[in-house]
Structure formats: structure tokens, C-alpha cells
Amino acid sequence: MAEENQTPEKQFSIQKIYTKDISFESPATPNVFTEKWEPAVDFNLGTNATPLQDSMVEVTLTITVTVKTGDTTAYLVEVTQAGIFSLAGFSDQEMAPMVGSFCPNILFPYAREVVSDLVAKGGFPQLLLAPVNFDALYQQHLQQAQQAPSSDALN
């Protein structure tokens, strides 16, 4: 009888990791290869979670990198790396950091590799993205969400 009152055991597993979308554009080739290479890198990322059946969720990590030399766009890379994760026995409070931080952290090395490969195959010097602290980004997102309603009340 004591077992019936226990909370369900937490279970996490990776069902599948896959690249959902890839885009590479190099609008200024071949001229960009003849110019002095002084790149300015703009890096953006976003995450999304979509519930699926049977305690599974699809988490996507989208990375967009735009590299310019002066006013010229040398290349633009966008990668959406996705994973299907099974998450059972987690409370709603525990699920949010799992899909907002833990799962994107698993996906990032895959997306990083895809970006690096695309850039190299595009004829440009290798681009290695720096590690990302998804825990800190998730906490920042929570703080912004908490501040948003109070700032709306002031207007």
C-alpha cells in the first residue's frame, strides 16, 4: 500500500535527434572571397517545445548566424535542430526547465556541428560557436516574463 502513495518515478529518454531545417546563403560570392576577411558575426538562437502523445515532446533549437564583412553579407546560416524526448513523472514546474534548458543543451552540439560543416562547405573559414549556458538563458527568460506584467501595468 505504501507504494501506491509514492510519486511516479521520473523518466527521461531521448527518442530521436534530427535536423529539421537547414539554410545556407552566400549572396556575395564569389566577390566576397577576394575581399579582406574581417567578419562581424551576429548570432541568434531560439527554442520551442511541442507536446506529442504519450508524455513525449518535440524540442527545437533554431540557430541563425549572419556574417558580414563591412556592409556585405558574406553568409547566412539557419539550422533548426530537433529532438523527441520522453519525459514522464515530472511536475509542471519541473517540465519547464527540462524543455527550456536541459533538452536544448542536448541539441546544441548537434546544431553547432551542422553550422560548422555548412560554413566550411560554403568555402569560408571554420566557424565554431561558443558554448551556450542554457540554464542562465532560461533563468533570464523567467525573469523577463515576471517583469513583463508589472511593466504593462505602468502603461
ABEGO torsion letter per residue (X at the ends): XAAAABBBBBBBBBABBBBABBBBBBAAOAAAAABBBBBBBBBBBBBBBBBBBGGBBBBBBBBBBBBBBEABBABBBBBBBBBBBBBBGBBAAAAAAAAAAAAAAAAAAAAAAAAAAAAAAAGBBBBBBBBBBAAAAAAAAAAAAAAAAAAAAAX
